[in-house]
């Protein structure tokens, strides 16, 4: 076992951390306040190669290993939880669907602009009645000659209103259950019948638009199908499994931001003629926060390591996502407590970390579903 980062991984972390500290953190409160997609920052991240971190250079990516990608995403999330979601949905979901299941032609046409940061990607799976229960989806794709005609709608789609490329799931055989689901590539700006019904007003995760989408006789060529008919459910499960590592990374980044702010405040804030960090109660809070964060980071890297080795990582990804999600909320909660009354105001960032962290326990597999997944793996 080697728990140290390579010199390249350290350089990547330092480069991204510098960008986050200079460009993202100064804008984070503004992004949270106005809740608009920060096109300029996303463009800058694209130029730095951050929108295609794990993809091979031949497809426009940076060719980073999954440890480096997780480190990079945690740093971005340290600056802004919303931007962390933008990148995670773009790379781990939309981009990875194309990389894992697309043909060479599809990768060249659709993955390369995503990896280069020229296009933004979204992953359209959830529906009003089909969140954790994927086969309950009602969106259909009916085959007509060499085309598919898609009707239905999707809900809770990160980047959904700004994406140029959407990986979409629909039923091609409504009677076949999870074996009747297929996946497709949709181009909102090109395809008639694609409608953005609106975006959600959320507790946190601001700057990443969460959209409701509707499809009305949306016609796409058969060449836009990913893989064979009926493989969409498997595509979704495999993609979400890898995506859980990056939600763990988002949790690690938010927890790190909360710990950093709490430590700084504990050293500066004085009560009873000494910094509050000298009080045992505060010191113990910081100790627990740091320990939980270290454990979450190790779980994240354990899952990433198994993915790199092409070994099974279903349980480990679920554990990393579950634990880091809950730790991010717990650490942010304690950061608010350490800040006292100030922590409950918008004058300090810790309340934003708390709002952003809560989402980790809901999307890409709720904590309840993940416990089922882990339990199934333990019993197997």
C-alpha positions as CSV (number, residue, x, y, z in Angstrom):
1,X,0.0,0.0,0.0
2,X,1.2,3.5,-0.9
3,X,-0.7,6.4,0.7
4,X,1.4,9.1,-0.8
5,X,0.6,11.2,-3.9
6,X,3.0,11.1,-6.8
7,X,4.8,14.3,-7.8
8,X,2.5,14.6,-10.7
9,X,-0.6,14.3,-8.5
10,X,0.8,16.9,-6.1
11,X,1.4,19.3,-9.0
12,X,-2.2,18.7,-10.3
13,X,-3.6,19.4,-6.8
14,X,-1.6,22.5,-6.4
15,X,-2.5,23.8,-9.8
16,X,-6.2,23.3,-9.3
17,X,-6.1,24.6,-5.7
18,X,-4.4,27.8,-6.9
19,X,-7.2,28.3,-9.6
20,X,-9.8,27.6,-7.0
21,X,-8.4,30.1,-4.5
22,X,-7.8,32.8,-7.1
23,X,-10.9,32.4,-9.3
24,X,-13.6,30.3,-7.7
25,X,-13.6,31.1,-4.0
26,X,-13.8,34.9,-4.6
27,X,-16.9,34.3,-6.8
28,X,-18.6,31.6,-4.7
29,X,-20.8,33.8,-2.6
30,X,-21.9,35.7,-5.7
31,X,-22.7,32.4,-7.5
32,X,-24.7,31.3,-4.5
33,X,-26.6,34.6,-4.4
34,X,-27.6,35.0,-8.0
35,X,-27.8,31.3,-8.9
36,X,-26.7,31.6,-12.5
37,X,-24.5,29.2,-14.4
38,X,-21.0,30.8,-14.4
39,X,-20.2,30.4,-18.1
40,X,-16.9,32.3,-17.8
41,X,-15.5,30.1,-15.0
42,X,-16.6,26.9,-16.8
43,X,-14.9,28.2,-20.0
44,X,-11.7,28.8,-17.9
45,X,-11.9,25.3,-16.5
46,X,-12.2,24.0,-20.0
47,X,-9.0,25.8,-21.1
48,X,-7.2,24.3,-18.1
49,X,-8.3,20.8,-19.0
50,X,-10.6,20.5,-16.0
51,X,-13.7,19.6,-18.0
52,X,-12.1,16.4,-19.4
53,X,-9.8,15.4,-16.5
54,X,-10.0,11.6,-16.8
55,X,-10.5,11.2,-20.5
56,X,-7.7,10.2,-22.9
57,X,-5.9,13.0,-24.8
58,X,-7.0,11.5,-28.1
59,X,-10.6,12.5,-27.2
60,X,-9.5,16.0,-26.0
61,X,-9.1,15.0,-22.3
62,X,-6.3,15.6,-19.9
63,X,-5.6,11.9,-19.4
64,X,-5.5,12.0,-15.6
65,X,-5.8,8.9,-13.5
66,X,-8.9,8.6,-11.3
67,X,-7.1,9.6,-8.1
68,X,-6.1,12.9,-9.8
69,X,-9.6,13.4,-11.0
70,X,-11.1,12.9,-7.6
71,X,-8.5,15.2,-6.1
72,X,-9.3,17.8,-8.7
73,X,-13.1,17.6,-8.2
74,X,-12.7,17.8,-4.4
75,X,-10.7,21.0,-4.9
76,X,-13.3,22.5,-7.2
77,X,-16.0,21.6,-4.7
78,X,-13.9,23.2,-1.9
79,X,-14.4,26.4,-3.8
80,X,-18.0,26.0,-4.9
81,X,-20.4,23.0,-4.3
82,X,-22.4,24.1,-7.3
83,X,-19.4,24.1,-9.6
84,X,-18.5,20.7,-8.2
85,X,-21.8,19.4,-9.4
86,X,-21.4,21.0,-12.8
87,X,-18.1,19.2,-13.4
88,X,-19.3,15.9,-11.9
89,X,-22.4,15.7,-14.0
90,X,-20.5,16.8,-17.1
91,X,-17.6,14.3,-16.7
92,X,-18.7,11.4,-14.6
93,X,-22.2,11.1,-16.0
94,X,-22.6,12.6,-19.5
95,X,-19.0,12.3,-20.6
96,X,-18.5,8.8,-19.1
97,X,-21.6,7.5,-20.8
98,X,-20.0,8.4,-24.2
99,X,-16.6,7.2,-23.3
100,X,-17.7,3.8,-22.0
101,X,-20.5,3.0,-24.4
102,X,-20.1,5.2,-27.4
103,X,-18.7,4.1,-30.8
104,X,-15.4,5.7,-32.0
105,X,-17.5,8.0,-34.2
106,X,-19.7,9.0,-31.3
107,X,-16.7,9.7,-29.1
108,X,-15.1,11.8,-31.8
109,X,-18.2,13.8,-32.5
110,X,-19.7,14.2,-29.0
111,X,-17.2,13.3,-26.3
112,X,-14.3,15.4,-27.7
113,X,-16.1,18.8,-27.4
114,X,-17.2,17.8,-23.9
115,X,-13.6,16.9,-22.8
116,X,-12.2,20.1,-24.3
117,X,-14.8,22.1,-22.4
118,X,-16.4,23.5,-25.6
119,X,-19.7,21.8,-24.8
120,X,-21.4,21.1,-21.5
121,X,-23.0,17.7,-20.8
122,X,-26.0,16.5,-18.9
123,X,-27.4,13.0,-17.9
124,X,-31.1,12.7,-18.1
125,X,-32.3,9.7,-16.1
126,X,-34.6,10.8,-13.3
127,X,-38.3,11.4,-13.6
128,X,-41.0,12.6,-11.3
129,X,-42.1,9.0,-10.7
130,X,-38.8,7.4,-11.3
131,X,-35.9,8.4,-9.0
132,X,-34.5,5.5,-7.2
133,X,-36.9,3.2,-9.1
134,X,-35.3,3.6,-12.6
135,X,-37.6,1.0,-14.4
136,X,-40.6,3.1,-13.5
137,X,-39.7,5.7,-16.1
138,X,-42.3,6.7,-18.6
139,X,-40.2,8.4,-21.3
140,X,-40.4,6.3,-24.5
141,X,-38.4,6.1,-27.7
142,X,-40.4,4.6,-30.5
143,X,-38.5,3.2,-33.5
144,X,-39.6,4.6,-36.9
145,X,-37.5,3.5,-39.8
146,X,-34.0,4.7,-39.1
147,X,-35.1,7.1,-36.4
148,X,-36.3,7.1,-32.8
149,X,-39.2,9.4,-31.7
150,X,-38.9,10.3,-28.1
151,X,-41.8,11.5,-25.8
152,X,-41.8,12.1,-22.1
153,X,-40.0,14.2,-19.5
154,X,-37.1,14.3,-17.1
155,X,-36.7,15.9,-13.7
156,X,-33.8,17.0,-11.5
157,X,-31.3,17.2,-14.4
158,X,-28.0,18.9,-13.4
159,X,-26.8,21.2,-16.3
160,X,-30.1,20.3,-18.1
161,X,-30.8,23.9,-19.2
162,X,-27.3,24.7,-20.4
163,X,-26.1,21.4,-21.9
164,X,-25.2,21.1,-25.6
165,X,-25.1,17.3,-25.3
166,X,-27.5,15.2,-23.2
167,X,-27.3,11.4,-22.6
168,X,-30.9,10.4,-22.3
169,X,-32.7,7.2,-21.1
170,X,-36.0,6.0,-22.5
171,X,-38.0,2.9,-22.9
172,X,-37.7,1.2,-26.3
173,X,-39.8,-1.8,-25.0
174,X,-42.2,-0.7,-22.3
175,X,-43.2,-4.3,-21.5
176,X,-39.6,-5.5,-20.8
177,X,-38.9,-3.8,-17.5
178,X,-35.3,-2.8,-16.9
179,X,-34.3,-4.8,-20.1
180,X,-36.5,-2.4,-22.2
181,X,-34.5,0.7,-21.4
182,X,-32.1,2.2,-24.0
183,X,-29.7,5.2,-23.9
184,X,-29.3,8.0,-26.5
185,X,-27.4,11.1,-27.4
186,X,-29.6,14.2,-27.7
187,X,-28.5,17.7,-28.9
188,X,-30.9,20.3,-27.5
189,X,-29.9,23.0,-29.9
190,X,-30.3,20.8,-32.9
191,X,-33.2,18.5,-32.1
192,X,-36.7,19.9,-32.4
193,X,-39.0,18.8,-29.7
194,X,-36.6,19.3,-26.8
195,X,-38.0,21.8,-24.2
196,X,-36.7,23.1,-20.9
197,X,-39.7,23.6,-18.7
198,X,-37.8,25.4,-16.0
199,X,-35.2,25.1,-13.3
200,X,-35.6,24.4,-9.7
201,X,-35.1,26.8,-6.8
202,X,-33.0,24.8,-4.5
203,X,-31.7,25.0,-0.9
204,X,-28.1,24.9,-2.2
205,X,-26.0,23.8,-5.1
206,X,-26.4,27.2,-6.7
207,X,-24.8,27.9,-10.0
208,X,-25.6,24.4,-11.3
209,X,-29.1,24.6,-13.0
210,X,-31.3,21.7,-12.1
211,X,-33.8,21.5,-14.9
212,X,-37.1,19.9,-15.9
213,X,-37.0,18.7,-19.5
214,X,-39.8,17.7,-21.8
215,X,-39.6,15.8,-25.1
216,X,-42.4,16.1,-27.7
217,X,-42.0,13.9,-30.8
218,X,-38.2,14.5,-30.6
219,X,-36.7,12.7,-33.5
220,X,-33.1,11.5,-33.6
221,X,-31.3,9.2,-35.9
222,X,-30.5,5.6,-34.9
223,X,-26.8,6.5,-35.0
224,X,-27.5,8.5,-31.7
225,X,-28.3,5.3,-29.8
226,X,-25.6,4.2,-27.3
227,X,-24.9,0.5,-27.5
228,X,-27.7,-1.9,-28.3
229,X,-31.4,-1.6,-27.5
230,X,-32.2,-2.7,-23.9
231,X,-28.7,-1.9,-22.5
232,X,-29.6,1.4,-21.0
233,X,-30.3,0.2,-17.5
234,X,-26.9,-1.4,-17.3
235,X,-25.4,1.7,-18.7
236,X,-27.0,3.8,-16.0
237,X,-26.0,1.5,-13.1
238,X,-22.3,1.3,-14.3
239,X,-22.2,5.1,-14.8
240,X,-23.7,5.9,-11.5
241,X,-21.4,3.5,-9.7
242,X,-18.3,5.4,-11.0
243,X,-20.1,8.8,-10.4
244,X,-20.4,8.0,-6.7
245,X,-16.7,8.3,-6.4
246,X,-16.9,11.9,-7.6
247,X,-19.8,12.7,-5.2
248,X,-17.6,11.4,-2.5
249,X,-15.0,13.9,-3.8
250,X,-17.5,16.7,-3.7
251,X,-18.2,15.8,0.0
252,X,-14.5,15.7,0.8
253,X,-14.1,19.2,-0.8
254,X,-17.0,20.7,1.1
255,X,-15.9,19.1,4.4
256,X,-12.4,20.5,3.8
257,X,-13.7,24.0,3.2
258,X,-15.8,23.8,6.4
259,X,-12.9,22.5,8.5
260,X,-10.5,25.2,7.1
261,X,-13.0,28.0,8.0
262,X,-13.7,26.5,11.4
263,X,-10.0,26.2,12.2
264,X,-9.3,29.8,11.1
265,X,-12.2,31.1,13.1
266,X,-11.3,29.1,16.2
267,X,-7.8,30.6,16.1
268,X,-9.0,34.2,15.7
269,X,-12.2,34.4,17.8
270,X,-11.5,35.2,21.4
271,X,-13.7,34.6,24.4
272,X,-12.7,34.8,28.1
273,X,-9.3,36.2,27.1
274,X,-8.2,33.3,24.8
275,X,-8.9,31.9,21.3
276,X,-11.9,29.6,21.4
277,X,-9.8,26.9,19.9
278,X,-8.0,26.6,23.2
279,X,-11.2,25.4,24.8
280,X,-11.4,21.6,25.0
281,X,-14.9,21.4,23.6
282,X,-13.9,23.3,20.4
283,X,-10.6,21.4,20.1
284,X,-12.5,18.1,20.3
285,X,-14.9,19.2,17.6
286,X,-12.0,20.0,15.3
287,X,-10.4,16.7,16.1
288,X,-13.5,14.8,15.2
289,X,-14.1,16.9,12.0
290,X,-10.5,16.2,10.8
291,X,-10.7,12.5,11.6
292,X,-14.0,12.0,9.7
293,X,-12.6,14.0,6.8
294,X,-9.5,11.8,6.6
295,X,-11.6,8.6,6.7
296,X,-13.8,9.9,3.9
297,X,-10.8,10.8,1.8
298,X,-9.3,7.3,2.2
299,X,-12.6,5.7,1.2
300,X,-12.7,7.9,-1.9
301,X,-9.2,6.9,-2.9
302,X,-9.9,3.2,-2.1
303,X,-12.8,3.2,-4.6
304,X,-10.8,5.1,-7.2
305,X,-7.9,2.7,-6.8
306,X,-10.2,-0.3,-7.5
307,X,-11.6,1.5,-10.5
308,X,-8.1,2.1,-11.9
309,X,-7.3,-1.6,-11.4
310,X,-10.5,-2.5,-13.2
311,X,-11.6,-4.5,-10.2
312,X,-15.2,-4.6,-8.8
313,X,-15.8,-1.4,-6.8
314,X,-19.6,-1.4,-6.3
315,X,-19.5,-1.7,-2.5
316,X,-16.5,0.6,-2.1
317,X,-18.0,3.4,-4.3
318,X,-21.2,3.2,-2.4
319,X,-19.4,3.3,1.0
320,X,-17.3,6.3,-0.1
321,X,-20.3,8.2,-1.4
322,X,-22.4,7.4,1.7
323,X,-19.8,8.2,4.3
324,X,-18.4,11.3,2.6
325,X,-21.9,12.6,2.0
326,X,-22.8,12.3,5.7
327,X,-19.5,13.6,6.8
328,X,-19.7,16.7,4.7
329,X,-23.0,17.6,6.3
330,X,-21.7,16.7,9.8
331,X,-18.5,18.7,9.4
332,X,-20.4,21.7,8.0
333,X,-22.8,21.5,10.9
334,X,-20.0,21.6,13.4
335,X,-18.4,24.5,11.6
336,X,-21.6,26.5,12.0
337,X,-21.6,25.6,15.7
338,X,-18.0,26.7,16.1
339,X,-18.9,30.0,14.5
340,X,-21.9,30.4,16.9
341,X,-24.4,33.0,15.9
342,X,-22.2,34.2,13.1
343,X,-22.4,30.8,11.5
344,X,-26.1,31.1,11.1
345,X,-25.7,34.3,9.0
346,X,-24.8,34.9,5.4
347,X,-21.7,36.8,6.5
348,X,-19.8,33.6,6.7
349,X,-19.5,30.8,4.2
350,X,-20.2,27.9,6.6
351,X,-23.9,28.1,6.1
352,X,-23.4,27.7,2.4
353,X,-21.3,24.6,2.9
354,X,-24.1,23.1,5.0
355,X,-26.7,23.8,2.3
356,X,-24.5,22.4,-0.4
357,X,-23.5,19.3,1.6
358,X,-27.0,18.2,2.2
359,X,-27.5,17.4,-1.5
360,X,-24.8,14.7,-1.4
361,X,-27.1,12.5,0.6
362,X,-29.8,12.7,-2.0
363,X,-28.5,12.6,-5.6
364,X,-26.8,9.8,-7.5
365,X,-28.2,7.3,-5.0
366,X,-29.8,8.4,-1.7
367,X,-28.1,7.3,1.5
368,X,-31.0,4.8,2.0
369,X,-30.4,3.2,-1.4
370,X,-26.7,3.1,-0.8
371,X,-27.1,1.2,2.4
372,X,-29.2,-1.3,0.5
373,X,-26.4,-1.6,-2.1
374,X,-23.7,-2.1,0.5
375,X,-25.8,-4.6,2.5
376,X,-26.4,-6.6,-0.7
377,X,-22.7,-6.7,-1.3
378,X,-22.0,-7.7,2.3
379,X,-24.5,-10.6,2.1
380,X,-23.4,-11.8,-1.3
